[in-house]
Amino acid sequence: MDGGYWVYILASKRNGTLYVGMTEYLGRRIWQHREGTADAFTRRHGVKRLVHAERVEHLDDARVRERQLKRWRRQWKLELIETDNPEMARLG
């Protein structure tokens, strides 16, 4: 799929903070988070590890999915991460 958007989850560390975001350019956005230039929240909490990403075709759909994930309970997010990336299950 050309174009589109990404909805993603970052983590700080095992049992750490989770962050849900949305972007058109995933690689650049992750770099910004790691460099501390993307968001005060991620900079303050050291949230830099990409643990989940979903490709979404339309901007409106990406915004809806981002809001949905932000409202999810932490456990649901961890289960999504584990399903997508079994090696990340240790974040729990």
C-alpha positions as CSV (number, residue, x, y, z in Angstrom):
1,M,0.0,0.0,0.0
2,D,1.4,3.4,-1.0
3,G,0.6,6.3,1.2
4,G,-1.4,5.7,4.2
5,Y,-0.8,6.2,7.9
6,W,0.6,4.4,10.9
7,V,-0.9,3.9,14.3
8,Y,1.7,2.7,16.7
9,I,2.5,1.9,20.3
10,L,5.8,2.8,22.0
11,A,7.1,1.5,25.4
12,S,9.7,2.8,27.8
13,K,10.8,-0.6,29.3
14,R,9.4,-3.7,30.9
15,N,6.4,-2.8,33.0
16,G,6.9,0.8,31.8
17,T,4.9,3.5,30.2
18,L,3.0,2.9,26.9
19,Y,2.4,5.6,24.4
20,V,-0.1,5.5,21.4
21,G,0.5,7.7,18.4
22,M,-0.3,8.2,14.7
23,T,1.8,9.4,11.9
24,E,2.2,9.4,8.1
25,Y,5.9,8.7,8.3
26,L,6.7,6.0,10.9
27,G,10.4,5.9,10.5
28,R,10.8,9.6,10.9
29,R,8.4,9.8,13.8
30,I,10.2,7.0,15.7
31,W,13.5,8.8,15.2
32,Q,11.9,12.0,16.6
33,H,10.7,10.1,19.7
34,R,14.2,8.6,20.2
35,E,15.9,11.9,19.8
36,G,13.5,13.6,22.2
37,T,12.1,16.0,19.6
38,A,8.6,14.5,19.1
39,D,6.6,14.9,22.2
40,A,7.1,16.1,25.8
41,F,5.3,13.1,27.2
42,T,7.6,10.5,25.5
43,R,10.7,12.6,26.3
44,R,9.7,12.9,30.0
45,H,8.9,9.1,30.3
46,G,11.6,7.7,28.0
47,V,9.2,6.1,25.7
48,K,11.3,5.1,22.7
49,R,10.8,1.4,21.9
50,L,8.4,0.6,19.0
51,V,6.4,-2.5,20.1
52,H,3.4,-2.3,17.7
53,A,2.5,-0.7,14.4
54,E,-0.6,-0.9,12.2
55,R,-0.9,0.5,8.7
56,V,-4.2,2.4,8.0
57,E,-5.1,3.7,4.5
58,H,-7.1,6.8,5.4
59,L,-6.4,9.6,7.8
60,D,-9.8,9.6,9.4
61,D,-9.5,5.8,10.0
62,A,-6.1,6.3,11.6
63,R,-7.4,9.0,13.9
64,V,-10.3,6.7,15.0
65,R,-7.9,3.8,15.6
66,E,-5.5,6.0,17.6
67,R,-8.3,7.2,19.8
68,Q,-9.6,3.7,20.2
69,L,-6.2,2.4,21.4
70,K,-5.7,5.3,23.7
71,R,-8.9,4.4,25.4
72,W,-8.0,0.8,25.8
73,R,-7.0,-0.6,29.2
74,R,-3.3,-1.3,29.6
75,Q,-3.9,-5.0,29.6
76,W,-5.6,-5.0,26.3
77,K,-2.7,-3.0,24.8
78,L,-0.3,-5.6,26.2
79,E,-2.3,-8.4,24.7
80,L,-2.3,-6.7,21.3
81,I,1.5,-6.3,21.6
82,E,2.0,-9.9,22.6
83,T,-0.2,-11.1,19.7
84,D,1.7,-8.9,17.2
85,N,5.1,-9.5,18.7
86,P,5.4,-12.5,20.9
87,E,8.9,-11.6,21.9
88,M,7.6,-8.3,23.4
89,A,5.3,-10.2,25.8
90,R,8.0,-9.6,28.5
91,L,6.8,-6.0,28.7
92,G,3.9,-7.1,30.8
